[in-house]
Amino acid sequence: MKIAFLTPEYPHLRTGGSGGIGSSIKNLAKGLVKKGIHVRILVYAQPKDSCFEEDGIQIQTIKNIKFKGLSRYLTQKKIELLINQLYQNKDIDLVEAADWTGFTSFINTKKCPNIIRLHGSDTYFCHLDKRPVKWINKFHEKRALQRANGHISVSQFTANVTNQLFRQNFHYSIISNCIDTDAFVPSIIAHENEHPLILYLGTIIRKKGVLEIPFIFNEIINKLPQCKLLLIGKDAADIATGNSSTWEVMKNEFSPEALNNTEYKGAVSYERVKEHLEQADVCIFPSFAEAFPVSWLEAMAMEKAIVTSNIGWANELIENEKDGLMEDPKNHQIFAQKIVQLISNKEFRMQIGKQARIKIKEGFSTDVIAQRNIEFYKKYDNNLSP
């Protein structure tokens, strides 16, 4: 079986920075390769056309065609030709793309099966973020979904909302994102922080609930003044205020005591993420807009107790007070109380963390999720077999 993933991002030094879509593709690709599947990553919006291999994965970079007013369409046609050549040469059996901005809307893959996976479209995230979507993005996203041979969603919540927004009734196979539980493992060295450490991991952007964090941490500092807060992730502009930095907006909401105990490191390497996770006592994810976040899986795989928002997708991952705690991020006092509870009760915190890793290993490891993807892919060509 030979699978191609078409994506605008992939985490590699030669392909530039990457967000959640790229990380989820890489995790799945590694799991598929271990099961004998040939994987090719087609990364567009790159500086040049090239092809190289790493960890058994073929990575092909694609340079966009620049022509005023026609760049997207001409790049789509370039990729269309590439996909059809790869399929004709039996280098791939099917191609999968993400729903974001509907890039496959005018790509005709002819006989090559075309799969769309919902990681969260622009239409979806604008809806959750309560802001208008660009009509052109919604048009392309809907058209891409309509032209696809098969549909996957990383959560049932995302599938339901997407069907509602596009007024469609697509059948989605629900296959969650995954994590390499052999790479993200609990530290074998027990540590005791003199100052309990709360970690936020993710983009510094309004839709991730980061503007609630100062108010939550202000409450925590009043009860546990020795606590530290560490924020990791790239900064983003804040659409609501027009500020070029959401971090600058956040800073104004911390009390002086809370700000003094807060550190923002910006974006860090994948390896450094694991190091910071090891040191954290509690991880917080107060997001208002996700599909099925990989960062939550990473923290849980490392036996970290997490406190998250209680919206849609969260209920498909977290069993409240068993393998994580959930609360509306706007309920600052209650959200803070849950964090304080975990910090103050080490036994409870460790119990939550251990249950979290058990859940991830049993249901969201690359081995489990890769096999579910293989079974899905096989439905689209009777000749395919791993």
C-alpha positions in Angstrom: 0.0 0.0 0.0 1.3 3.4 -1.0 -0.2 6.5 0.6 0.5 10.2 -0.2 -0.3 13.1 2.1 -0.7 16.5 0.5 0.0 19.2 3.0 1.2 22.9 3.3 3.3 22.0 6.4 5.5 19.2 7.7 7.9 19.3 10.7 11.4 19.1 9.2 14.4 21.3 8.9 14.1 21.3 5.1 10.4 22.1 5.0 10.2 24.9 7.6 7.9 25.4 10.6 4.8 23.3 11.2 1.6 23.4 13.3 -0.8 20.7 14.4 -1.6 19.3 10.9 2.0 18.7 10.1 2.7 17.1 13.4 -0.3 14.8 13.2 0.7 13.7 9.6 4.3 12.9 10.8 3.0 10.8 13.7 0.7 8.9 11.5 3.3 8.5 8.7 5.8 6.9 11.2 3.1 4.5 12.4 2.2 3.5 8.8 5.8 2.9 7.8 6.3 0.6 10.8 3.4 -1.5 9.4 5.0 -1.8 6.0 3.1 1.0 4.2 5.0 3.2 1.7 4.4 6.9 2.6 5.1 10.0 0.5 4.6 13.5 1.8 3.8 16.1 -0.8 4.6 19.5 0.8 3.6 22.5 -1.3 4.4 26.2 -0.7 8.1 25.3 -0.6 11.1 27.3 -1.9 12.0 24.7 -4.4 11.1 21.3 -5.9 13.0 18.5 -4.4 12.7 14.9 -3.1 14.5 13.2 -0.2 13.9 10.4 2.3 14.0 10.2 6.0 13.0 7.5 8.4 11.6 5.5 5.5 9.3 8.4 4.4 9.6 10.0 1.0 9.3 13.8 1.4 8.7 15.7 -1.8 8.7 19.5 -1.7 6.7 21.5 -4.3 7.4 25.1 -5.3 4.2 27.1 -5.9 3.7 28.8 -9.2 3.7 32.6 -8.9 1.4 34.4 -11.3 -0.8 37.3 -10.2 -4.4 36.2 -9.7 -3.7 32.6 -10.8 -1.1 31.4 -8.4 -3.3 29.0 -6.5 -5.0 27.6 -9.5 -1.8 27.1 -11.4 -0.2 25.4 -8.4 -3.2 23.2 -8.1 -2.8 22.1 -11.7 0.9 21.5 -11.2 0.1 19.2 -8.2 -2.7 17.6 -10.1 -0.3 16.5 -12.8 2.2 15.3 -10.2 -0.4 13.2 -8.4 -1.8 11.6 -11.6 1.8 10.8 -12.8 2.6 9.2 -9.4 -0.6 7.1 -9.5 -0.1 6.1 -13.2 3.5 5.0 -12.3 2.1 3.0 -9.3 4.1 5.2 -6.9 1.0 5.9 -4.9 -2.4 4.2 -4.4 -4.3 7.2 -3.0 -3.8 10.7 -1.8 -5.0 12.4 1.4 -5.3 16.1 2.1 -6.5 18.3 5.0 -9.7 20.3 4.8 -7.9 23.6 5.6 -8.7 26.2 2.9 -9.9 23.4 0.6 -6.7 23.2 -1.4 -7.9 20.2 -3.5 -11.0 22.1 -4.7 -9.7 22.2 -8.3 -7.4 19.2 -8.3 -8.8 16.4 -10.4 -7.0 13.2 -9.3 -8.9 11.2 -12.0 -8.6 7.5 -11.0 -6.5 8.1 -7.9 -8.7 8.0 -4.7 -8.8 11.4 -3.0 -9.4 11.4 0.8 -10.1 14.5 2.9 -9.4 14.5 6.6 -10.9 17.1 8.9 -8.3 18.7 11.0 -10.5 21.8 11.2 -11.3 24.0 8.2 -11.1 27.8 8.2 -14.9 27.8 8.2 -14.9 25.6 11.3 -12.4 27.6 13.3 -14.0 31.0 12.4 -17.3 29.6 13.6 -15.8 28.4 17.0 -13.9 31.7 17.2 -17.1 33.7 16.5 -15.7 35.7 13.6 -16.7 35.8 9.9 -15.1 33.5 7.4 -13.8 34.6 4.0 -16.4 33.5 1.4 -13.6 32.2 -0.9 -12.2 29.9 1.7 -15.6 28.5 2.5 -16.3 28.0 -1.2 -13.0 26.0 -1.7 -13.5 24.0 1.5 -17.0 22.9 0.6 -16.0 22.1 -3.0 -13.0 20.0 -1.8 -15.3 18.0 0.5 -17.8 17.4 -2.3 -15.1 16.2 -4.7 -13.5 13.8 -2.2 -13.9 10.0 -2.5 -13.8 9.5 1.2 -13.9 11.5 4.4 -12.1 11.2 7.8 -12.5 13.4 10.8 -10.2 13.5 13.8 -13.2 14.0 16.1 -17.0 13.4 16.0 -17.5 17.0 17.2 -15.6 18.4 14.2 -17.5 16.2 11.8 -20.9 17.3 13.2 -20.0 21.0 13.2 -18.5 20.8 9.6 -21.7 19.1 8.2 -23.8 21.8 9.9 -21.7 24.7 8.6 -21.6 23.4 5.0 -25.2 22.1 5.1 -24.0 18.6 4.1 -24.5 15.1 5.3 -21.1 13.5 4.6 -20.3 10.3 6.3 -17.1 10.7 8.3 -15.0 7.8 9.6 -13.8 9.1 13.0 -10.1 8.4 13.3 -8.3 10.5 15.9 -4.8 11.9 15.9 -2.1 9.8 17.4 1.1 10.0 19.3 4.3 7.9 19.5 4.1 6.6 23.0 7.6 5.3 22.7 8.9 8.8 22.1 6.7 10.6 24.6 7.3 8.7 27.8 7.2 9.7 31.5 10.5 10.7 33.0 12.3 7.9 34.9 13.8 10.5 37.2 11.4 11.7 39.8 11.5 15.4 40.4 10.1 17.8 42.9 9.8 21.4 41.9 10.5 23.9 44.6 8.1 26.1 42.8 5.2 24.1 41.2 5.3 24.6 37.4 2.2 25.1 35.3 2.8 24.7 31.6 0.8 26.0 28.6 1.9 24.6 25.3 0.4 26.0 22.0 0.2 29.0 19.8 -0.3 32.3 21.7 -3.6 33.1 20.0 -7.1 34.1 21.3 -8.9 31.0 20.0 -6.6 28.8 22.2 -8.0 30.6 25.3 -4.7 32.2 26.2 -6.4 35.5 27.2 -8.1 33.6 30.0 -4.8 32.4 31.4 -3.8 35.7 33.2 -7.1 35.8 35.1 -6.8 32.1 36.0 -3.2 32.5 37.1 -4.0 35.6 39.1 -6.4 33.4 41.1 -3.8 30.7 41.6 -1.1 33.1 42.8 -3.5 34.3 45.5 -3.6 30.8 46.9 -0.2 29.4 45.9 2.2 32.4 45.6 5.1 30.1 44.9 3.7 28.8 41.6 5.4 29.4 38.3 3.7 29.6 34.8 5.6 28.8 31.7 4.2 29.5 28.2 5.6 27.9 25.1 4.5 28.5 21.5 4.8 31.0 18.7 3.1 34.4 19.2 0.3 35.4 16.8 -1.5 38.7 16.0 -4.7 39.3 17.8 -7.5 39.9 15.4 -9.9 41.4 17.9 -7.6 44.2 19.1 -5.4 44.6 16.0 -2.3 44.1 18.1 0.5 42.3 16.3 1.2 40.3 19.5 -1.3 38.4 21.5 1.4 38.0 24.2 1.5 41.8 24.6 -2.3 41.8 25.1 -2.0 39.0 27.7 0.7 40.7 29.7 -1.6 43.6 30.6 -4.1 41.3 32.4 -1.6 39.6 34.8 -1.4 41.0 38.4 2.1 42.2 39.2 2.7 39.2 41.3 1.5 36.8 38.7 3.5 38.4 35.9 6.6 38.2 38.0 6.1 34.4 38.2 5.4 34.0 34.5 7.9 33.2 31.7 7.1 33.2 28.0 9.8 31.3 25.9 8.2 31.6 22.5 8.4 28.6 20.1 10.9 25.9 20.9 12.1 22.7 19.1 10.2 19.5 19.2 12.9 18.0 21.5 12.7 20.9 23.9 9.0 20.5 24.1 9.5 17.1 25.7 12.0 18.5 28.2 9.6 21.2 29.3 6.8 18.6 29.6 9.0 16.5 31.9 9.4 19.5 34.3 5.8 20.5 34.4 3.5 19.6 37.3 0.3 20.5 35.6 -0.4 21.3 31.9 -3.3 23.6 30.9 -5.2 23.8 27.7 -8.0 26.4 28.0 -8.8 26.3 24.2 -12.1 27.4 22.6 -11.2 26.1 19.1 -9.6 22.7 18.4 -10.3 19.6 16.3 -8.3 17.0 18.2 -5.1 18.6 19.6 -1.8 16.7 19.4 -0.3 18.7 22.3 -2.9 17.2 24.7 -1.9 13.7 23.6 1.8 14.6 24.2 1.2 15.8 27.7 -1.1 12.8 28.6 1.4 10.3 27.1 4.0 11.7 29.5 1.7 11.1 32.5 1.0 14.8 33.0 -2.2 15.8 34.7 -4.0 18.3 32.4 -6.8 20.8 32.9 -8.6 21.6 29.7 -11.7 23.3 28.3 -14.9 21.3 28.3 -15.9 21.9 24.7 -17.0 19.2 22.2 -13.8 17.5 21.2 -12.5 17.4 24.8 -15.2 15.0 25.8 -14.0 12.5 23.2 -10.5 12.4 24.8 -10.9 13.3 28.5 -13.0 11.5 31.1 -13.4 14.2 33.7 -11.6 13.6 37.0 -10.3 10.2 35.8 -7.6 11.0 33.2 -7.9 14.8 33.2 -9.9 17.7 34.5 -12.2 19.9 32.4 -13.9 23.3 32.9 -15.1 26.3 31.0 -12.0 28.5 30.7 -14.2 31.6 31.3 -15.0 30.3 34.8 -11.6 31.6 36.0 -12.0 30.8 39.6 -13.2 27.2 39.1 -10.6 26.5 36.4 -7.9 27.8 38.9 -9.4 25.7 41.7 -8.9 22.5 39.6 -5.2 23.4 39.0 -4.7 24.2 42.7 -6.3 20.9 43.6 -3.8 19.0 41.4 -0.8 20.9 42.6 -1.8 20.5 46.3 -2.6 16.8 46.1 0.4 14.9 44.6 -1.3 11.5 44.9 -4.4 12.7 42.9 -2.1 14.4 40.4 -0.1 11.3 39.8 -3.2 9.1 39.6 -4.7 11.4 36.9 -1.4 11.3 35.0 -1.1 7.5 35.1 -4.6 7.1 33.9 -3.9 9.6 31.1 -1.0 7.6 29.8 -3.0 4.3 29.9 -5.7 5.9 27.8 -3.3 7.2 25.2 -1.4 3.9 24.9 -4.7 1.9 24.5 -6.6 4.2 22.2 -4.3 6.9 20.6 -0.9 5.3 20.0 0.6 5.4 16.5 0.2 1.6 16.4 -3.5 1.6 17.1 -4.4 4.6 15.0 -2.2 3.5 12.0 -4.1 0.2 11.8 -7.4 2.0 11.8 -6.2 4.2 8.9 -5.0 1.2 7.0 -8.5 -0.5 7.3 -10.1 2.7 6.1 -7.7 3.1 3.1 -8.3 -0.5 2.0 -12.0 0.3 1.4 -11.1 2.6 -1.5 -9.3 0.0 -3.7 -9.9 -3.7 -3.5 -6.4 -4.2 -4.9 -4.8 -2.5 -1.9 -3.3 -4.7 0.8 -0.7 -3.8 3.4 
